[in-house]
Amino acid sequence: MNWLWFAMLACATSGPARRASGPVAGVHSASGGAVKRVATVAYRPIEPPGEDAAWLVAAVPQSTWDQALAGAAVELIGTLRSPGRMMSPGAMATATARTGFPGTARFGKTITTGGPPAELVDNILGTSGGRAVDVGLAKRAFGDGTVLWVLAWAPHIVDMDPVPRSVNLDSSVMLRIDRLTDGDARLFVAPPDAPVRELSLTSGIARWVGGFDVPGEYRFEVVSEDDGMGELALLFSVFADQQPRAMPRAPEIPTESADPRKAEAWLFDRLNAMRTDHGLHPVKLFPLFDQFTREHSALMGHAGLVAHSLPRYGTVADRAGNVTHPRAKHYQNVAAAPTASDALRMVVLSPAHLQNLLCESCTHVSIGASLEPVLDRIPRLFVTWELLEFPLGAPKEIDHYNR
């Protein structure tokens, strides 16, 4: 069995604490096909429409089959003309935009000898934490008897009223969410050519969102917060005077491992180029915290987990605050992907993560990258970005005797 687990992205936080080949025999969708001519962004729960769908819902406790999410899996598998292709972050975002799924979708692909993709289900169970989850899948059969599967899942954290997927220029949309957990929610909107806007949300109350003054894609993201911990709840696109782009061609899987140090240097250069393009000052490297960002990325890779706070470790801000003074304000992004460019693309597609990269008050950054310890495939690159603000001056190491 050859499998690839691709999309992993943790919620952005900000503030001080806070294989086989052969002729294709056919493509099958357990959802009955991708959603066509979608007018709204909305959850579309339906009864499992077939044997494969029923198997998946039974295998994942508290799961609901979502037609839009299953349609996104169909869109993705349609680009995988051979098992050696990869699902890119841009393709995943485009797939959900085309089908109008509002949740924070994750996708995995695997090849089996014909049976169901049990290994991917094990990974879903490991990341869902027993909570409600939306699921979908698609499969593609090859002439040698192997089957390519694409599974899709998303934690179901909030409910939302449908919103139009396409709007006219200078119009507005109404967004209303119902919270499934206690706490506050924040809305981030990334226009095609302007800074990310941040708005507050209250459960059950409709909020009008305007600003669709140029054609293009507007990325919406809702972050659910509870006791200072953020979690991505919704991530979707609304198009002003446009329609979603066609599905991009799926790239080949990398044939060699990424070099973590070269990845760090490339990500730093791209960060400053992005900041310059947005009219912001470039940031400087802050090597004092490199040990913590690299350690955080290495621990994420060992655990196979993308998170801001790790068990028995805490956060980069915690570790840095124990050995330096005064404390800095940390604006952190974390991600895992096959390459550095894929990792960057993932965070740029998230308005809250993009806002961290474009922090106006930040003057320094520490970027740590590490490879996961696997031997059966090309390892993923785990990356931690710490954008830094120094309200009380740059931190310095506390000497050993005064810690």
C-alpha positions as CSV (number, residue, x, y, z in Angstrom):
1,M,0.0,0.0,0.0
2,N,1.3,3.4,-0.9
3,W,-0.4,6.4,0.6
4,L,0.1,10.1,1.0
5,W,-1.3,12.3,3.7
6,F,-1.1,15.8,2.5
7,A,-3.1,18.7,3.9
8,M,-2.2,19.8,7.4
9,L,-2.6,23.3,8.7
10,A,-3.1,24.5,12.2
11,C,-5.1,27.6,13.1
12,A,-3.2,30.8,13.2
13,T,-2.6,32.4,16.6
14,S,-1.5,35.9,17.4
15,G,-0.6,37.9,20.4
16,P,1.7,37.3,23.4
17,A,-0.1,34.1,24.6
18,R,-2.5,33.6,22.9
19,R,2.2,3.6,-7.5
20,A,0.7,1.3,-9.5
21,S,-0.1,2.3,-13.1
22,G,-2.2,1.1,-16.0
23,P,-5.1,2.2,-18.1
24,V,-7.9,3.8,-16.2
25,A,-11.0,1.6,-15.9
26,G,-13.2,4.2,-14.4
27,V,-13.8,7.0,-11.9
28,H,-16.4,6.5,-9.3
29,S,-18.0,9.0,-6.9
30,A,-19.8,7.8,-3.8
31,S,-21.6,11.1,-3.9
32,G,-23.1,10.5,-7.3
33,G,-20.9,13.2,-8.9
34,A,-19.5,16.6,-8.1
35,V,-21.9,19.4,-7.2
36,K,-22.8,21.2,-10.4
37,R,-23.6,24.9,-10.9
38,V,-23.4,25.7,-7.2
39,A,-25.1,28.9,-6.2
40,T,-24.3,29.0,-2.5
41,V,-21.6,28.1,0.0
42,A,-23.3,25.7,2.4
43,Y,-23.1,22.4,4.2
44,R,-25.1,19.8,2.2
45,P,-25.6,16.8,4.5
46,I,-27.3,13.8,2.9
47,E,-27.7,10.1,3.6
48,P,-24.7,8.0,2.4
49,P,-25.6,7.4,-1.3
50,G,-23.7,4.2,-1.8
51,E,-21.8,1.3,-0.3
52,D,-18.5,3.1,-0.1
53,A,-20.1,6.1,1.5
54,A,-22.0,4.0,4.0
55,W,-18.8,2.2,4.9
56,L,-17.0,5.5,5.6
57,V,-19.8,6.9,7.7
58,A,-19.9,3.7,9.7
59,A,-16.1,3.7,10.1
60,V,-15.9,7.3,11.4
61,P,-18.0,7.9,14.6
62,Q,-20.1,11.1,14.6
63,S,-19.6,11.6,10.9
64,T,-22.0,13.1,8.4
65,W,-21.8,12.6,4.6
66,D,-21.6,16.0,3.0
67,Q,-22.4,16.1,-0.7
68,A,-20.3,19.3,-1.3
69,L,-17.3,17.8,0.5
70,A,-17.6,14.6,-1.5
71,G,-17.9,16.6,-4.6
72,A,-14.6,18.3,-3.8
73,A,-13.0,14.8,-3.5
74,V,-14.4,14.1,-7.0
75,E,-12.9,17.3,-8.4
76,L,-9.5,16.4,-6.9
77,I,-9.4,12.8,-8.1
78,G,-10.3,13.9,-11.6
79,T,-6.9,15.7,-11.8
80,L,-5.0,12.6,-10.7
81,R,-4.5,10.9,-14.0
82,S,-1.9,8.7,-12.5
83,P,-1.2,7.6,-8.9
84,G,2.1,9.5,-8.9
85,R,0.3,12.9,-8.9
86,M,0.0,15.1,-5.9
87,M,-2.9,17.1,-4.4
88,S,-1.6,20.6,-4.1
89,P,-2.9,23.2,-1.6
90,G,-4.2,25.4,-4.4
91,A,-6.1,22.4,-5.9
92,M,-7.7,21.6,-2.6
93,A,-8.8,25.2,-2.1
94,T,-10.1,25.3,-5.7
95,A,-12.0,22.1,-5.3
96,T,-13.9,23.3,-2.2
97,A,-14.6,26.6,-3.8
98,R,-16.1,25.0,-6.9
99,T,-18.4,22.8,-4.8
100,G,-19.2,25.4,-2.2
101,F,-18.1,23.6,0.9
102,P,-17.6,26.0,3.8
103,G,-15.6,23.9,6.3
104,T,-11.8,23.5,6.8
105,A,-11.4,20.5,4.5
106,R,-8.5,18.1,4.7
107,F,-7.7,15.5,2.1
108,G,-5.7,12.3,1.9
109,K,-5.1,9.8,-0.9
110,T,-4.1,6.2,-0.9
111,I,-3.9,3.2,-3.2
112,T,-5.3,-0.2,-2.3
113,T,-5.6,-3.6,-4.0
114,G,-9.3,-3.0,-4.2
115,G,-10.4,-2.8,-0.6
116,P,-11.5,0.3,1.3
117,P,-8.9,2.8,2.5
118,A,-8.8,1.7,6.2
119,E,-5.4,3.3,6.8
120,L,-6.7,6.8,5.9
121,V,-9.7,6.3,8.2
122,D,-7.3,5.5,11.0
123,N,-5.7,8.9,10.4
124,I,-9.1,10.7,10.4
125,L,-9.9,9.1,13.8
126,G,-6.5,10.2,15.1
127,T,-7.2,13.9,14.2
128,S,-11.0,14.2,14.8
129,G,-10.8,13.7,18.6
130,G,-14.2,12.0,18.7
131,R,-15.9,15.2,17.6
132,A,-18.5,15.7,14.8
133,V,-16.9,15.5,11.4
134,D,-18.1,15.9,7.8
135,V,-16.8,13.2,5.4
136,G,-16.7,12.4,1.7
137,L,-14.7,10.2,-0.7
138,A,-14.1,9.4,-4.4
139,K,-12.3,6.4,-6.0
140,R,-10.6,5.6,-9.3
141,A,-10.0,2.1,-10.5
142,F,-7.0,1.1,-12.7
143,G,-6.6,-1.8,-15.1
144,D,-4.3,-3.7,-12.9
145,G,-6.9,-4.0,-10.1
146,T,-5.6,-1.3,-7.9
147,V,-7.9,1.5,-6.7
148,L,-7.0,5.1,-5.9
149,W,-9.0,6.7,-3.2
150,V,-9.3,10.3,-2.1
151,L,-10.9,10.9,1.3
152,A,-12.1,14.3,2.5
153,W,-13.0,15.3,6.0
154,A,-13.6,18.4,8.0
155,P,-14.3,19.1,11.7
156,H,-17.8,20.4,12.1
157,I,-17.3,23.2,14.7
158,V,-20.0,25.7,13.7
159,D,-23.1,25.8,11.6
160,M,-23.7,28.6,9.1
161,D,-26.5,29.9,7.0
162,P,-25.9,29.6,3.2
163,V,-24.1,32.5,1.5
164,P,-23.9,33.2,-2.2
165,R,-20.8,31.8,-3.9
166,S,-20.8,34.6,-6.5
167,V,-21.8,38.2,-5.9
168,N,-22.1,41.4,-7.9
169,L,-19.6,44.2,-7.5
170,D,-20.3,46.6,-4.6
171,S,-22.8,44.2,-3.1
172,S,-22.7,42.5,0.3
173,V,-23.4,39.1,1.9
174,M,-25.0,38.2,5.2
175,L,-23.0,35.8,7.4
176,R,-24.7,34.1,10.4
177,I,-23.2,31.3,12.4
178,D,-24.4,29.1,15.2
179,R,-21.7,28.2,17.6
180,L,-21.4,24.5,18.7
181,T,-19.0,25.4,21.5
182,D,-18.6,28.3,23.9
183,G,-16.3,31.2,23.2
184,D,-15.8,34.0,20.8
185,A,-15.4,33.9,17.0
186,R,-13.4,36.1,14.7
187,L,-14.0,36.6,11.0
188,F,-11.1,37.2,8.6
189,V,-11.7,38.4,5.0
190,A,-8.8,38.4,2.5
191,P,-9.7,40.5,-0.6
192,P,-7.8,40.0,-3.9
193,D,-5.8,43.2,-3.6
194,A,-6.1,44.6,-0.1
195,P,-5.0,43.8,3.5
196,V,-6.9,41.1,5.5
197,R,-9.8,42.5,7.4
198,E,-10.7,41.2,10.8
199,L,-14.3,41.4,12.2
200,S,-16.0,40.0,15.2
201,L,-18.9,37.5,15.1
202,T,-21.7,36.7,17.6
203,S,-23.5,33.4,17.5
204,G,-27.0,33.6,16.0
205,I,-26.7,37.2,14.9
206,A,-26.4,38.1,11.2
207,R,-23.5,40.2,10.1
208,W,-23.4,42.0,6.7
209,V,-20.0,41.9,5.0
210,G,-19.3,44.2,2.1
211,G,-16.3,45.5,0.4
212,F,-16.6,43.5,-2.9
213,D,-15.3,46.5,-4.9
214,V,-12.9,44.7,-7.3
215,P,-13.4,41.4,-9.2
216,G,-11.8,38.3,-7.8
217,E,-11.8,35.8,-5.0
218,Y,-12.5,36.8,-1.5
219,R,-11.3,34.3,1.1
220,F,-13.4,34.0,4.3
221,E,-12.2,32.4,7.5
222,V,-13.9,32.0,10.8
223,V,-11.7,31.2,13.8
224,S,-13.4,29.8,16.9
225,E,-11.7,30.8,20.1
226,D,-12.1,29.2,23.6
227,D,-9.8,30.2,26.5
228,G,-7.3,31.9,24.2
229,M,-7.0,28.8,21.9
230,G,-7.9,29.3,18.3
231,E,-9.3,26.7,15.9
232,L,-10.2,27.0,12.2
233,A,-14.0,26.6,12.0
234,L,-14.9,27.8,8.4
235,L,-12.7,28.5,5.3
236,F,-14.4,29.3,2.0
237,S,-14.4,31.7,-1.0
238,V,-16.9,34.2,-2.4
239,F,-16.3,35.4,-5.9
240,A,-17.1,39.0,-7.0
241,D,-18.1,39.3,-10.6
242,Q,-16.2,36.0,-11.4
243,Q,-16.5,32.2,-11.2
244,P,-14.1,29.7,-9.6
245,R,-11.1,28.9,-11.7
246,A,-10.7,25.5,-13.4
247,M,-9.0,22.7,-11.5
248,P,-5.2,23.1,-11.8
249,R,-3.0,20.2,-13.1
250,A,-1.9,17.9,-10.4
251,P,1.9,18.0,-9.9
252,E,4.2,15.0,-9.5
253,I,5.1,13.8,-6.0
254,P,8.6,15.0,-5.1
255,T,11.3,12.5,-5.8
256,E,13.7,13.7,-3.0
257,S,13.4,15.0,0.4
258,A,13.4,18.8,1.1
259,D,16.5,20.3,2.7
260,P,15.2,22.0,5.9
261,R,17.9,24.7,6.1
262,K,17.4,25.6,2.4
263,A,13.7,25.6,3.0
264,E,14.1,28.1,5.9
265,A,16.2,30.4,3.7
266,W,13.7,30.2,0.8
267,L,10.7,30.9,3.1
268,F,12.4,33.9,4.6
269,D,13.1,35.4,1.2
270,R,9.6,34.8,0.0
271,L,8.1,36.2,3.2
272,N,10.0,39.5,2.7
273,A,9.1,39.6,-1.0
274,M,5.4,39.2,0.0
275,R,5.6,41.9,2.6
276,T,7.3,44.3,0.2
277,D,4.5,43.6,-2.4
278,H,2.0,44.6,0.3
279,G,3.8,47.8,1.1
280,L,5.3,46.6,4.4
281,H,8.8,46.7,5.7
282,P,10.8,43.5,5.5
283,V,11.6,41.6,8.7
284,K,15.0,40.5,10.0
285,L,16.0,37.1,11.1
286,F,16.0,36.5,14.9
287,P,18.4,33.5,15.4
288,L,18.0,33.4,19.2
289,F,14.6,31.7,18.7
290,D,15.7,29.3,15.9
291,Q,16.3,26.5,18.4
292,F,12.7,26.7,19.5
293,T,11.1,26.9,16.1
294,R,13.2,24.0,14.8
295,E,12.4,22.0,18.0
296,H,8.7,22.7,17.6
297,S,8.8,21.6,13.9
298,A,10.8,18.5,14.8
299,L,8.3,17.5,17.5
300,M,5.4,18.0,15.2
301,G,7.0,15.8,12.7
302,H,7.7,13.0,15.2
303,A,4.1,13.2,16.4
304,G,2.6,13.6,13.0
305,L,0.6,16.5,14.4
306,V,0.4,20.2,13.3
307,A,-0.4,22.3,16.4
308,H,0.6,25.5,18.1
309,S,0.8,23.8,21.5
310,L,2.3,20.4,21.9
311,P,1.7,17.9,24.7
312,R,4.4,18.1,27.5
313,Y,6.1,20.9,25.5
314,G,3.8,23.9,25.2
315,T,4.4,26.6,22.7
316,V,7.4,28.4,21.2
317,A,6.4,31.5,23.1
318,D,6.5,29.4,26.4
319,R,9.9,28.0,25.7
320,A,11.3,31.4,24.6
321,G,9.9,33.2,27.6
322,N,11.7,30.8,30.0
323,V,15.1,31.6,28.7
324,T,14.8,35.2,27.4
325,H,13.7,38.5,28.7
326,P,11.7,40.7,28.0
327,R,9.0,38.6,26.4
328,A,8.2,39.1,22.8
329,K,4.8,39.0,21.1
330,H,4.5,36.0,18.9
331,Y,2.4,35.6,15.7
332,Q,2.7,32.0,14.8
333,N,1.9,29.9,11.8
334,V,2.5,26.1,11.5
335,A,2.0,23.8,8.5
336,A,3.1,20.5,7.0
337,A,3.5,19.8,3.3
338,P,5.8,17.9,0.8
339,T,7.7,21.1,-0.1
340,A,8.4,24.6,1.3
341,S,6.4,26.2,-1.5
342,D,3.4,24.0,-0.7
343,A,3.7,24.9,3.0
344,L,3.8,28.6,2.1
345,R,0.8,28.2,-0.3
346,M,-1.2,26.6,2.5
347,V,-0.8,29.5,4.9
348,V,-1.3,32.2,2.2
349,L,-4.7,30.5,1.4
350,S,-5.8,31.1,5.0
351,P,-6.7,34.7,5.7
352,A,-5.8,34.4,9.4
353,H,-2.4,32.9,8.6
354,L,-1.8,35.5,5.9
355,Q,-2.5,38.2,8.4
356,N,0.2,36.9,10.7
357,L,2.8,36.9,7.8
358,L,1.8,40.5,7.1
359,C,1.9,41.7,10.7
360,E,2.6,45.4,10.5
361,S,4.2,45.8,13.9
362,C,6.5,42.8,13.5
363,T,10.2,43.5,12.9
364,H,11.8,40.0,13.1
365,V,11.0,36.4,12.3
366,S,12.3,33.0,13.3
367,I,11.5,30.1,10.9
368,G,12.2,26.5,11.8
369,A,11.8,23.5,9.4
370,S,12.2,19.8,10.0
371,L,11.4,16.5,8.2
372,E,9.2,13.9,9.6
373,P,11.0,10.6,10.5
374,V,9.5,8.2,7.9
375,L,11.3,5.6,5.6
376,D,8.4,4.3,3.4
377,R,7.9,7.6,1.4
378,I,9.2,11.1,0.9
379,P,8.9,12.8,4.2
380,R,6.8,15.9,4.7
381,L,8.4,19.2,5.7
382,F,7.0,20.6,9.0
383,V,7.4,24.4,9.3
384,T,7.0,26.9,12.1
385,W,7.0,30.6,11.5
386,E,7.3,33.0,14.5
387,L,6.7,36.6,13.4
388,L,8.0,38.7,16.3
389,E,7.1,42.1,17.9
390,F,9.3,43.6,20.6
391,P,7.3,46.2,22.6
392,L,9.9,46.3,25.4
393,G,13.0,45.8,23.3
394,A,14.6,42.7,21.7
395,P,14.8,39.8,24.1
396,K,18.2,38.6,25.4
397,E,19.2,35.3,27.0
398,I,18.9,35.1,30.7
399,D,22.2,33.9,32.1
400,H,22.0,30.3,33.5
401,Y,22.3,31.3,37.2
402,N,19.3,33.6,37.1
403,R,16.8,31.3,35.4
